[in-house]
Amino acid sequence: MPDKKRQKYLRGIEVVGGVIVENSKGKILLTRAQKWHNKWSMPGGHLEPGESIIKGSIREGSEETGLRLKPIEIVSWGEVINSKDFHRPAHFIFFDVYCKILGGKLRLQKAELNKFLWVEPGAALKFKLAEGYDKTIKDFIKYKKSKGYL
């Protein structure tokens, strides 16, 4: 790998997992994160070596929200390379897990997230979303329709 590439992506390719949290009213959780230049996104973060996609995504989602989450299925995956929305150069391979709430109280981890709201999935597409999250929401809507939920 050329030195310039190595400097641009100091951590190499990063595997991350996120959660699409759905409440009992069928609304999904959007969060705002400083590291995504305060655009709307969803809870998530880096998977640890040896950690499965689902377990790591649930861990990250729970840490950032205070909620106990039940994974349903991985509904979206892809990559984002050097997003203009992220605070540093990065090459992410991402997986997003659809989750229901088992319990807990929503308390944002302030070091990661600064605001939240619950929205209908279709309405979420109208917000200023960080790069890649429109795909996640569209994949979630497609999944729900395929199961006859929407």
Secondary structure, DSSP 8 states (H G I E B T S, - for coil): --HHHHHHTTT-EEEEEEEEEE-TTS-EEEEEEGGGTT-EE-SEEE--TT--HHHHHHHHHHHHH-EEEEEEEEEEEEEEES-TTSSS--EEEEEEEEEEEEEE-----TTTEEEEEEE-HHHHTTS-B-TTHHHHHHHHHHHHHHTT--
